Amino acid sequence: MFGGQGGTAATGGYPAEPVPYPSGPAVYPPTGAQAWGAAPADPGYGVLHPGGLPVPPGYATGYPGRPMPRNGLGTAGLVLGIIGVVFFWAYLFGIALNVLAIIFGAVGLAKVNRREADNRGSAMAGLVLGIIGIGLFVLFLAIGLSLMGAFR
């Protein structure tokens, strides 16, 4: 059962007699080896991972030839577009947010087209939400002005 030592039902599956420890000479580290607690001189691994852990040979640590894409403008356009649509009714604040969402979304799309970023959806959503926010502002402004003229 455990380690090739089977027992019977009467002994509860355990061996009837304890298994002795293997006899022989004790094995100690060779002389000249490192002291306890010291790091090995050469662990046999390749480079150190940026986190400080060794990476075994044959495993990649990343793609050194390709820089990480910068997705900040598309993401900023999306966030500004969401906030701008929520606050479209606030006169200057809503207009400023939606105009910034359109600008950041357009610049983010240009970076995607130049392959400097990879967040096409976020940049496009920021651009569209900025346009929708401006459209809602103009619509509510027209409705408000027409209602004010009707009550005079």
C-alpha positions in Angstrom: 0.0 0.0 0.0 2.6 2.6 1.1 6.0 2.2 -0.5 5.3 -1.4 -1.6 4.6 -2.5 2.0 1.2 -4.1 2.1 -0.7 -5.0 5.2 -3.6 -7.2 6.1 -7.2 -6.4 7.1 -6.3 -7.5 10.7 -3.6 -4.9 11.0 -5.8 -2.1 9.5 -3.8 -2.0 6.2 -0.5 -1.2 8.0 2.5 -3.5 7.9 2.8 -6.0 10.7 6.3 -4.9 11.6 7.9 -1.5 11.3 10.1 -1.0 8.3 13.7 -0.3 9.4 15.6 2.7 8.2 18.2 1.9 5.4 21.5 1.2 6.9 24.8 2.4 5.4 27.1 5.3 5.7 25.7 8.7 6.3 25.8 11.1 3.3 27.2 14.5 4.0 27.9 17.4 1.6 31.3 17.2 0.0 34.1 19.2 1.5 34.4 22.7 0.2 30.6 23.0 -0.3 28.8 26.2 0.6 27.9 27.0 4.1 24.3 26.5 5.3 22.1 29.5 4.4 24.5 30.8 1.7 23.3 31.1 -1.9 24.9 28.7 -4.4 27.7 30.2 -6.5 26.1 29.0 -9.7 22.5 27.7 -9.4 22.6 26.3 -12.9 19.8 28.7 -14.1 19.9 31.3 -16.8 19.0 34.9 -16.1 17.1 36.4 -13.2 13.5 37.3 -13.8 12.7 41.0 -13.1 11.0 39.8 -9.9 14.3 38.3 -8.8 13.4 34.6 -9.3 15.6 32.5 -11.5 14.3 31.4 -14.8 15.2 27.9 -15.9 17.2 27.7 -19.1 15.1 27.4 -22.2 12.2 29.5 -20.9 11.7 33.0 -22.3 11.7 36.0 -20.0 9.7 38.2 -22.4 10.0 39.6 -25.9 12.9 42.0 -25.8 12.4 43.4 -29.3 8.8 44.7 -28.9 8.0 47.5 -26.5 4.7 47.4 -24.6 2.0 49.4 -26.4 0.9 52.7 -24.8 -2.8 52.6 -24.5 -3.3 55.7 -22.3 -5.0 58.0 -24.8 -7.6 55.5 -25.9 -8.4 54.6 -22.3 -8.5 58.3 -21.3 -10.9 58.9 -24.1 -13.2 56.1 -23.0 -13.3 57.3 -19.4 -13.9 60.9 -20.4 -16.6 59.8 -22.8 -18.4 57.8 -20.1 -18.2 60.7 -17.6 -19.1 63.2 -20.4 -22.3 61.3 -21.3 -23.3 61.1 -17.7 -22.7 64.9 -17.1 -23.8 66.1 -20.6 -26.4 68.4 -18.9 -23.7 70.3 -17.0 -23.0 73.3 -19.3 -19.2 73.9 -19.4 -18.2 70.7 -17.6 -20.1 68.4 -19.9 -19.0 70.1 -23.1 -15.3 70.1 -21.9 -15.4 66.4 -21.0 -17.1 65.4 -24.3 -14.7 67.5 -26.4 -11.7 66.0 -24.6 -13.2 62.5 -25.1 -13.4 63.2 -28.9 -9.8 64.5 -29.0 -8.3 61.6 -27.0 -10.4 59.0 -28.8 -9.2 60.4 -32.2 -5.6 60.5 -31.2 -5.9 57.0 -29.7 -7.3 55.7 -33.0 -4.4 57.4 -34.8 -1.9 55.6 -32.5 -3.8 52.3 -33.2 -3.5 52.8 -36.9 0.3 53.5 -36.5 0.5 50.3 -34.4 1.7 52.1 -31.4 -1.4 51.0 -29.3 -3.7 48.0 -29.4 -6.9 49.3 -27.8 -8.9 50.2 -30.9 -12.2 49.4 -29.1 -11.5 51.8 -26.2 -10.4 54.6 -28.4 -13.4 54.2 -30.7 -15.8 54.0 -27.8 -14.4 57.2 -26.3 -14.8 59.0 -29.7 -18.4 57.8 -30.1 -19.4 58.6 -26.5 -17.9 62.1 -26.9 -20.0 62.6 -30.0 -23.1 61.2 -28.3 -22.5 63.5 -25.3 -22.2 66.6 -27.5 -25.3 65.5 -29.4 -27.3 65.1 -26.2 -26.2 68.5 -25.0 -27.3 70.1 -28.2 -30.6 68.2 -28.2 -31.4 69.2 -24.6 -30.3 72.8 -25.3 -32.7 73.0 -28.3 -35.5 71.5 -26.3 -34.9 73.9 -23.4 -34.7 76.9 -25.6 -37.9 75.9 -27.4 -39.7 75.4 -24.1 -38.5 78.8 -22.8 -39.9 80.4 -25.9 -43.2 78.7 -25.6 -43.9 80.0 -22.2 -43.4 83.7 -23.0 
